[in-house]
């Protein structure tokens, strides 16, 4: 089958084939990108700024402003937690579908049918990831059971003098900036028409689906572990959630690369996600929260926790996990998910 580049009036990638095919086949945005050109490409390319980064930044900043206003009026800092998954999913769907329907006047069925298989998988993956996290935030808020009460970990920080006067610049806006870069693998493919790396490989696509399934299942199992077990298992469950989140975000560039759709800038997505989880939110917040809790409630637990942090990495699993039955359940789920997706979408 011969693939030719075509002009896409909506932006992003366009595909035409000289021979019939039951599935849309992705091709490079323009031409395959050599390794030399890969490193010569600039983040400050005017096209990337105009069609991808600035629109995403505007969307995330606008949503962050609304979340901040709602949080300040209700004195609830957890509004930023609701926004984290919702904003990223909304950005992905706006980039792929919403702007074409609401701005360009295209029909919703036509816009959805124009998406290729890799694009549909990416949108489905982002929606599953965001839906799970949004559900966890909603469940946590409902469990508080008291109107007007914030998440306990935020109560202390809100007591600081002038907190809400600086909260937008210290919490909401930084998360909007991180969100702009984290969403690149599922916004830029629908917006930017620059060069892409050539690496089409159906096996790579299957691997990407498997990596996503492994990460998603790991998060779901960790959710259950956090709900059911005691403090030690809670620490391990939080680590597994962060690792699962990282695997999910790695799967998107992997799918793009194996579909001839990856531009180098999209690699910043999982990098930004790791930096945020490890050094700003995620593990950083979890460790700080637990440390303060143990100092107040039980000093001996604080000593045990410090020892645990020295022995166990807060993000990556250790060698002992090889013999853990749950590790193999996750691996099996990855294989099963990859095979099932192939059967359902490609018929093999």
N, C-alpha and C positions, 0 to 999 in steps of 0.2 A: 504494500500500500504506500503510495506517495503522499506526503504531507506538504502542503504549501501554506505560506503565511498569507493572512488576509487582514484587511483593515477592519477593526472592530470599532464602530461608532461610539460605543459605551466606554471605551478604555479597557485596559487589562489585556487578556490573551484572546486571540481569535484563531480558529482552526478550520481548515478546509481540506478535503481529501479528494483525490482523483478516482478513488475506488470506494465502493460502499462499505460501511462498517457499522455494526450494531451499537458501537459505543464511541462517544467522543474521545478523540485521542489528543492529548496535549502536546504542544510543540513549543519551541523556544519563542519568547516574546519577539525577538528580532533574529539574532544569530547566536549560535553557541558561544559562550564566553570563555576565552582562553584563560589559563592561569595568570598570565601577565596582565591581561585586561581586568581580571578579577580583582587584583590588588590595586590597579590604577583607578578603578571606579571610585567615585567620591560620594561620601554621605551628603555633601553639600551640593550635589548635582541639582540644578534648578528644577528639573522635571520631578525628581523624587520629593523635593520639598513641596512643590506646588500640588502634585496630584495625590500624594500619600501622607507625608508627615504633618503638614499644616492642617489638612482637613481632619485627621485623626486627633491632633492636639486640640483643635477647636472643639471637637465633639467631647473629648474627655474633660477638657477644662470647663465647658458649659455644664456637663453633668455633675462635675465636682462642685461647681458653684451652687447648683441647685441642692445637692446633698448637704453641703455646708450650711446653707440657709435653713434647710429643714432640721438639721442637727442642732443648730443654734437656737431655733425657735422652740424645739422640744427638749433641749438639753440632753441630746442623745448622740454620743460619738459613734455609735455603731451604724449610723447612716453611711459611713464610708465603707463598712463591711458589706452592706447591701449593694453598694455601687460597684465594688470590685469585680464580681462576676457579671453583673447585669450590664455594666458599661462595655466590657470586652465583647460579650455576645452581641449586643446592640451594634457595636462598631462593625463587626464582621458581617452581620446581615444587612446593615445599611450600605456597606461597600459593595456587597455582592448583588443585592436585590433591591433594597429600599430606595436608593437614589435613582435607579432606573425607572421604577414604578411611579414614585411620587414626584420626581423632578422631570424625567424625560418622557413620562406618559406611556411607558411600555406596559403591557399586560403582565400580571403576576404569573399566570401559567407559562406564558412565552419566556419570561425572564428565567424562571426556574428550569424550564426544559433546555435553555441555552447553556446551562452549566454543564461542564464535563464531569466525568466520574470522580477524578481527584478533587475537583472543587466542591462537589457535593459531599464527599467524605470529610473534607476539612470543615465545612459548615456543620455537618452532623457532629463531628468530634468536638468542635468548640461549643456547640449547644449542649451536648451531654456533660462536658466538663463544667460549664457555667451553671447548668441546671442543678447538678449535684451540689455545688458549692452554695448556690442560692438557697436550696432546700435546707442545707445545714445551718445557714445563718437564720433562716426563718424559724427553724425548729429550736435553735438556741434562744431566739427572742421570745418564742411562745413559752418556753420552759421557765422563763423568769416569772411569768404569771402575774406581774404587777405593772399596771399602766404607768408609764413615765419613768420606769427604772431602766437604766442602761446596763450593758454588760458589766459584770463586777470588775473586770480588769481595767475598765475605763473610769471607774468612780474616783479613784485616788488622783489620777492625772487631771481630772476636771476641777479639782479643788485648788489647783495652782492659780495664783492671782493672774488675771488677764489671759486665762487659757484660751477662751474663744476668740480673743482679738488676734491671736497669732496662729490658731489652729489651721486656718485655711492655708497658710504659707508653710507650715511645718508638717502637716499631715495630708490634707486633701489635695493640694497642688502637686506635691512630690509624687503621690500615687497616680495622679493624672499623667505626669510625665513618664513614669514607668509604664503605665498602661499604653501610652502611645507607641513605645518601642516593643513591648511584649506582644502587641497585636499585629506587628508587621507581617508575620507569616500567614495571617488570615485576613489581612486587608490589602497589602501591596499586590498580591496576585490578581486582585480584581480591579486595581487602579493603575498600576505603573506598567509602562510598555518598554522598559529598558532591556538590556541584554540579560540572558539567563544562562546558567550553567547547563551543559548537555550531559545528561546521565540517565536517559530513559532505560528503565529496567523493571519489568513486571515483578521480579523477585524482590526488588527494593520496595515496590508499592506494598507487597504482601508483608514485608518486614515492618514498614511504617504502621500498617494496621495492627500488627502484632504488638509493637511497642506501645501504641496507644491503648490497646486492650489491657496490656500488663499494667500500665500506669493507672488506668481507670479502675480496674479490679482491685489493685493495691489500695487505692483511696477508699473504695467502698468497704473493703475488709477492715481497714484502719478505722473507718467511721464506726463500724460495729464494735471493734475492740475498745474504742474510746467510750462508747456508751455502756459497755458491759463489765469492764474489768477495773481493777484497782490501779493505784498511782503508778507503779512501775510499768504496767502494761500501757498506761496512758502516755507515758513518755515515749515508749517505743511506737505507739500508734501515731503520735504526732510526727515522729520522724518518717514513718511510712507514708503519711499523707503528703509530706513535702517531697519525698522521693517520687511518689506517684505523680505529683503535679509536674515535676521536672520531666519525667518520661512522656507525659502527655504533650508537653510543649516541644519536646525534641521530635516527636513523631510528625509534626506539621512540616518543618523544613525537609525531613527525610522523604515525605510523600511528594513534596514539590520537586526535590532533586531527581527522584526516580521517575518523575513525570515530565522532565524538561521544562520545569516552571520555576526553578529557584534562582532568584537574584541574590547577590551576596548580602545585601542589606537585611534580608529577611533572617539571616543567621543571628542578627542582634536580638531577635525575639527570645529564644531560650536562654541566651546569655543574660539579658536584662531580667528575665524571670528568676534565674538562679541568684543573681546579685541581690534582687529584692528579697527573696525568701531567706537567703543566708545571712544577709547583713543589715536589712532594714525591717522587714516584716517577718512573718513565718517563724523560723527557728529562733531568730533574735528575740522577738516578742515573747515567744513561749518560754525561753530560758529566763528572761528577765522577770516574767510573771511568776514562774515557779520559784525563783530565787527569793523574791520579795515575800512570797507566801510562806516559805519555810523559815525565813528569818523571824517572822511574826509568830508563827504557830509552833514550830518545832525546830530548834537549832540542830539537833542530831540529824534530822532529815536534810537540813541544809548541807551538812558535812557529807552525807550519803549522796546527795545530788551533785555536789562538786566532784566527788570521786567518780560518779557515773559519767559526768561530762568529760573527764580526763580519759576514761577508758573507752567510751563509746562515742563515735562521731555522731553529731546531731543531724547529719544529712545522709551520709552514705552508709550502707549496711556493712557489717563485718563478715569474716569468713564463716562464722558460726551459722549464718543464715542459709548456707548451702544445705545443711542437714535439717533445716526447718521445713516441715511439711507444707506450711503456708506458702513458702517460696515456690515450691513445685506446683502448688495449686495456681499461683499467679502465672507461672510459665505455661502450664497447661491451658489456662484461659486465653493467653496470648495466641497460642497455636490454634486453638479452637476458633477464636474470633477471626483470625486471619483466613482460615479455611472457609468458615461460614460466609464471610464477606465475599470471598472469591466465587463461591457457589451461587450466591444470590445475585451478584452484579455481573459476573462474567461467564457463568454457566459451566464451571469445571470443578 
